Amino acid sequence: MSGQPSEGATGRPILKGEERRRSQRVVLRVSVTIVLTVPGKATTMPASTADVNVHGALLISPQSFPPGTHFLLENNMTKEHILCRVVRMPKSIQDGFHIAVEFDKPAPNFWKISFPPADWKPVES
């Protein structure tokens, strides 16, 4: 592998970390509920999203969860549920923790929005 960045479908160089993105992120605040099952009992806690995509979300949670933690995520607006897991160490922020989660399977309709195409890029001014 050379030290040169590879090119994406648009012909522009792919930046470090960008090659792992499977779907476009959209900044969107959605009220959600984390439903975590601990031995013998389901515990719920309110949270929200910082951004979302077809494969998961970046949550703002009052509590931290270690990578690999599985839980049910409820979209409070639609009452739909989806299984997900924490994919990396949470980051402490002023409002709690940023927690990156991945759905067990892609769910393009879970957030009830239309995602931009994969090659979408904002116009630079």
Secondary structure, DSSP 4 states (H G I P E B T S, - for coil): --SSPPB-TTSSBPPTTGGG--S--EE---EEEEEEEETTEEEEEEEEEEEEETTEEEEEESS---TT-EEEEEETTT--EEEEEE-S--EEETTEEEEEEEESS--TTTT-SPPPPTT--PPP-
